[in-house]
């Protein structure tokens, strides 16, 4: 039987027990055995090269369930601890774009469970998406404690390129006796709202190539939530085993939105990067387009080191005036507007006319209005705590969990109690009454510094004692859904306090992390921290109008703006903007105008192979590349950074020293998934090595200064070679000449080919032909060596460079 269109198809061979889904580029074949209760992938084929990536040595997927009597693992093979799966049937759904959605129905042999395997394919795509659903066919409650939707095996002898929290790395996999001839590709601990991507000792995403790099496969766990897809890009810490307990009632079917995507294609690792990037840009970004673009925000947070000025109606209105003049797009009123934590009533002494006056003033001045609120803590003297002390988090020994911020007069509340309903009603009331454009929610993570890894053991809450985390995630989803329903288009910002996963599902931007880029005295500057492709948290922050602590003059403020606005996709400001000088505000406005013209939003346009922070940096000095701020709360000093998009980007170089300095750094274009470049000649020197695909830039800078220049990427400029290979091209601005390093063909040198050691430089003196096209602005130069090159090159050699001026 066949369900087929011109592009996508599903076929079934009942005699052989085979079900295939594919298109002209890719095909996955499932095999089932009615007698043995097996179900597994027998082929995962890239059709151009005919490469089959599947190895039948691993489970197809895995579900770990608890039913009150013990644990059972539902997988595709029999063993003492695993329940086999019996094929019952399948169905096919036609998608609007000509794609196909296959559902395979499986019944567990050893447990009252049915599993529905979904596989989706679209026309012209070289990838397949997978997710599962679980039906409780028994009469007792089941709890899903682990869910691995993709566990296909791949052959050994591969080269793996994986994205971890720093950069793309690589490793070769060596056969292991326990793996039965292959390596596992799987996503560990994926739930409906949590994803912990993993692949046998590496991070995700993972790009695999065969030994000849003629074919590739890439793998990515993902969680599509509320119209936004969250991909596990370099986030191995996002989940931990058994954190999620999903309850499935008798007769209930739960479809997990979390899943995994695998793509294949012909080519080397670079082609794999391109394919992976294409999927992200064309499908994930498209899914995320419904999210509103993040605004340039001013945040009034005086809660950390600036409590000498408390927010009130008068100070807020002055700040709003200044924000509107400078060009900010949103004003967020942070901590200090409220009375007791937990009650969340407006402080009538500071805001005698309420917050609606401030919100309306913002909107009248063309700014969006946001409000800060906490999610976990309540003052012990609050009405909420006095009337409902039973809502607190209870520890295993029967004592209440200590309060946050040192425990002084504060209590930690459990969202698994009726406090969750109280919080939902509070959020909905504030969002509706104030017509909020942004709700900044603090301390959303169950594993936060208020209750790190602490389960609630209360017996009168809506969870089993000691099993509160799973319900907390569900409560958070319900709370945020209710807030969005009450205020459509609301931007929800959440402070992670422990790398909260919920941030990644709902957050669009962050605004208040306070890092002092005290570059003149401490030799480091503020960096942006980018997490997922659709989200940025936290952002760089500009502190305005603090002459006693920062920006003692316009020079420092200019450098500060360059290192925050230039480095970060999103950035915000805080401080006493109402007391800033006109010169300070004028300079800040100039940078805001530059940002609007030159920075593109991460969620829509930014190149997807950026590190955290934005790019992998390798400097020519002993400086260490900046580490993610999630690990190190103080940014590390580096020489520069770049923000490369599909068409190019800005490169910033910094010299924080007290003397003139030649600053340089290099970036590997593989990390951005690009293989073509050109660069303007504003740098003193640049060098591109095609063998390592690395671009090195150098600039001499005055003391305590910076430079910014545009680098064109992916333009028509390219290196074309005839009868030889160009290993590197260099530009020397002083001599105003290009030079080339070429690879000779001497047999004695083929074992160790080093850039610059073989062949000889080619300069303008060797140019035998020039052609300049006025219409396209293209200069073509051919270099000839009739006598051959040093190093044993045989015969004439011609190198042709096509350069976009």
C-alpha positions, 0 to 999 in steps of 0.5 A: 500500500502506498500514500504518495505525492510527487514529493513526499510518500509513505509506503507499506510492505505488509509481507516484509513488515516495512513502512517507509516515509520519504521524499526525493532526498531522504527516506526512513524505513521502519521494520516490525516483527509481529512474532518477536514484538520488534520495531526499529529503523532498518534504513535511514538513507540519504538518496544522493549518495545512497548512504544508510545511517541506521544501525540496528543495535539500539532502541528506537526510543525509550519510555520509563514508566512508574505505575506504583508497583515499580518501573518498566522501560518501554522500548523496541526490544525484549529484555528482563526490564523492557517491554517489547512493542507489537505493531498494530497499524498505522495512519497517514495525514496529508499536510497542507504543503504536500508533506506527510505525517505518519503515525505508527501504532504500537502496543506494549507487550509487557505493560498496559501502554500504547505508543504512537510514533509520529514522523513528519516530512515536507517537500524539498526538505532533507530532514525528518521530525519525530515525536511520540504519544502515550496512551494509558490502557490500564486502570492505574495511573502511570507516571512518565519519568523518562522519555527518549523520542529518538535513539537510532544507532549510527555506524562507527568510523564517523567524524562528529562535530558537535556544538557545546557551550563554547563552539563547534568541536569534533571527535572521532568515535572508536568502537566499544564492545558494549555498543554492538557496532554503532553509536547511539543518537538520542535525546535524553530526558526530553519531556513536554516542556523540558529538553536535555539534549545529549549524544553519547558523550557530546552535546547537541546539535550533532553533525556526523560525516562519513570517513570520506566526508562525502555524506553527513547526518545532523541531529537536534532535539527540539521542543515546540511550545506555543508556536515557538520552537526551542532547540537544544543548541549547546545546552547540555545542562538544561535537564536532569534525569527524573526531574519531569514526572508526567502523569497519564490517567487511565484511558488518557493519551498524552502527546509529547510536543518535544521530539527530535529532528534528523537531517542528511545530505551529500557533502562534507561537514560544511555542507552539514552545517549549511543543511542544519542552518537551513532547517533552523532559519527556514523552519524554526525561525519561521515558527518563532516569527509570532514572537514580538521583536524585543524592544530597546529597554530602560529598566528602573532597577535600583534594587542592587547597589542603588537603593539610595534612590527609590522609585516613586511616581515623580522619578518614574515620570522623569525617567520616561521623559528622558527615555522617550527623548533618547529613543528607548522603546520600552520602560520597565518598572522594576522592584520597589513599586509594591508593598509586601512580597506575596500580596503584590499591592501597590505602595500607595506612599510612593504611588498615591495615584496607582501604577496606571498613571505611570503606564498611561504616561509611558503609552502617551510618550510612545513607550511600552510599559513593563512591570517586575514581579517575583514568583516564589517569595512572600514576606512573613508579614504579608497578608498572603503568608499570614492567612496561608502559611500552609502554601510554603515549601516543606522540606523532608524533615517537616521544616519550612524551606528557608526564605530567599535573600538570606531568609530575613522575613521571607518565605518560599511558596510552593506553586504546587499549592493553591499559591499557584492559583493566587499567583495566576490571578495576580498576574492576570489582574496586573497585566489587564489593569495596567495594559502591560506590554511586558511582565518581568517575572523573577525566580521562575525556576523550581531549581532556583537559588531559593529552592535549589533542587528542593522538592516540596514534601507537603501532603496537602498540596496538589502533588505527591510528597517529594514530587513537586517539580513536574507539577510546578512546570505544568502550573507555570505553563498554565499561569503564563498561558492565562496571562497571554490570553488576558493580554495577547502580545505580552512580552514575558521576561523571566530571570533564570536563577538557575538556568530555568527552562521555562525562560526558553519557552516564553522569554524574548529578552532580558534586561537587568543583569548588572555587569560593570564594563570597567575597562579602563581599570579592570581590562574587561568589558561587558559581553552579551550572553546568547542562549537559544536562537530565538531568545537572549538572556541576559543582555548587555546593560548600559549604566547611564548617569553614574559619575561616581562609578562609571562613565566618568567622561564621554570617552568611557561612555562611548567605549561602553556603548560600543562594547554593549550595543556593538556586542549584544543583539539586545541591550538595555539601560538602567541608572539615573537617566533623569540626571544624565547630562545632555551630552551623555544622552546625545551620545547614547541616542547616536548609538541607539540610532546606529543599533536600529540601522545595523543590528538585527534581531536574534530571533529572526535574522542572526546567524545561528552558529554563534557561540555563547557569547556571540562568537568564538574568539581566538586572539593573537595574544594570551587573552582567553576567549570570553566564557558564558556569563552563566558560568563566570559572572565576570566577563573575560577581557578579549580583543574583539568580537564580530556579529556575522549574519548571512550577508555580513556583519560588524567587527569590533576591535578593542584596545583597553591598554594605555599604549598603542597596540596591534589588536587581532583575532581570528574567527573560523567561518565553519562556526557560522556555516559559511564558506565564502567571504570578502572584507573591506580594507579598513584593517591594517591586515587580514589573512584568510586560510582556505584550508582551515577556513579561518579569517584573521584580522589585525588593526593598530589602535590608539590607547584605550580606543576601539574600531568597528568595520564591516565584513562582507560574508557570502558575497560573490567574491571567491577564490578560483584556482586552476591546476593548484590550490590556494591555501591562503590570501592576505591583504597588507594595507601598508603595501597595498597588495595581496599575496597568496600562499599555494600548495606545491606538488612535490612528493616529498612534501605531500605528507605535511602540507603547511601553509606558507612552507610550500610554493612561494608568495604571489604578488601584483608583480606576477599578475598576467591579466586584470579585468574590472567589471564596472557594472558589478564592481568585480576585479579579476586578476590572473597570476601565472608562473610559467616556470612553475613554483618552488617546491616541485610544482610541475608545469605552468600554474595560474591562480585566478582571484575574483574580488568584489571591490 
